[in-house]
Amino acid sequence: MHRVGLGILLFLLSCGLLQADEGRRLLVGVHSGLLVPSLNRIEESEALSDWRYNIGWGVSLNANVIKGVSVYAAYDFYPIRYHGLADRSDVRTGDVSGRYGIVHHMTGELVYNFLFFNNSRVFVGGSYDYFYADQTAEGSYVENDVEIAYEATARVDKGALGLPLGITSYINDRLGFSFRIKPIFYWWNDESTLQFITAMTSISFGYAF
């Protein structure tokens, strides 16, 4: 994981369908992305420190509810891999079971298109984001001729709040692109305060039906 500023960036580069245009009420899309979140902060532990995230995939659904207001829902899954002791060069690692797992991410958003110009619109809204993972790796390594067993668990089962904002532009009536950035915050902590935990940035190219 790579720390960026005060948090860890969740970067999602997606290729899917755009937000619904006026009169086009429903869109279904697919996307691909890279997940690098600081999910340790919502668990208040270092449970995910020894796990790395790979490029993931997902599906999305977008619909207009009233003029200027859209709802968006998406599901993504991101493969994770335990590295920790399994990748250390100063120990000789034995067999490792359960090394690969999945982080599931689901989100629901309500956005308002508050500014229109040319073939573009600027939007802002709110979201609920849910993350789930439960994967345990077990193995052993030899150090100073002594075999040592170890166990590491990637576990997260939490929801958070997001603040999506961005711009959607159409190259023509159906083809266009969208840029979105979404800071994500967590509030169920010991201090009962709102804390920034990660951010999601997306670029989508798509075709509107």
CORDA-V234758 format. One record per residue. N is the residue number from 1. PSI is psi in whole degrees, -180 to 180 (* if undefined). Layout:
BEGIN
{{N:PSI} {N:PSI}}
END
This chain:
BEGIN
{{1:150} {2:120} {3:135} {4:113} {5:-130} {6:-13} {7:-162} {8:131} {9:132} {10:107} {11:123} {12:115} {13:112} {14:154} {15:99} {16:-164} {17:152} {18:176} {19:151} {20:134} {21:167} {22:130} {23:-10} {24:101} {25:-16} {26:132} {27:138} {28:130} {29:172} {30:154} {31:164} {32:146} {33:178} {34:128} {35:120} {36:70} {37:160} {38:61} {39:-15} {40:-31} {41:-31} {42:-20} {43:-9} {44:45} {45:178} {46:33} {47:-29} {48:8} {49:-32} {50:22} {51:140} {52:154} {53:140} {54:173} {55:136} {56:179} {57:160} {58:176} {59:154} {60:158} {61:131} {62:137} {63:145} {64:137} {65:-46} {66:173} {67:124} {68:-8} {69:131} {70:152} {71:146} {72:135} {73:143} {74:151} {75:132} {76:150} {77:139} {78:118} {79:140} {80:152} {81:130} {82:131} {83:-73} {84:-126} {85:-26} {86:-21} {87:3} {88:137} {89:-13} {90:1} {91:155} {92:113} {93:138} {94:-151} {95:144} {96:126} {97:150} {98:27} {99:-26} {100:138} {101:-163} {102:138} {103:125} {104:138} {105:128} {106:143} {107:147} {108:132} {109:148} {110:117} {111:150} {112:125} {113:101} {114:-10} {115:127} {116:135} {117:137} {118:-122} {119:28} {120:161} {121:145} {122:135} {123:158} {124:155} {125:-158} {126:158} {127:160} {128:126} {129:134} {130:131} {131:137} {132:132} {133:144} {134:92} {135:132} {136:130} {137:136} {138:141} {139:-167} {140:159} {141:161} {142:127} {143:123} {144:43} {145:18} {146:129} {147:126} {148:128} {149:148} {150:163} {151:138} {152:131} {153:129} {154:110} {155:127} {156:137} {157:73} {158:154} {159:159} {160:170} {161:141} {162:161} {163:79} {164:138} {165:151} {166:-162} {167:141} {168:130} {169:142} {170:128} {171:-39} {172:-163} {173:-27} {174:-28} {175:132} {176:-168} {177:161} {178:138} {179:131} {180:139} {181:138} {182:100} {183:143} {184:135} {185:152} {186:141} {187:-14} {188:59} {189:174} {190:-30} {191:-6} {192:42} {193:156} {194:125} {195:135} {196:130} {197:-29} {198:-179} {199:152} {200:129} {201:131} {202:145} {203:122} {204:140} {205:137} {206:-177} {207:125} {208:130} {209:*}}
END
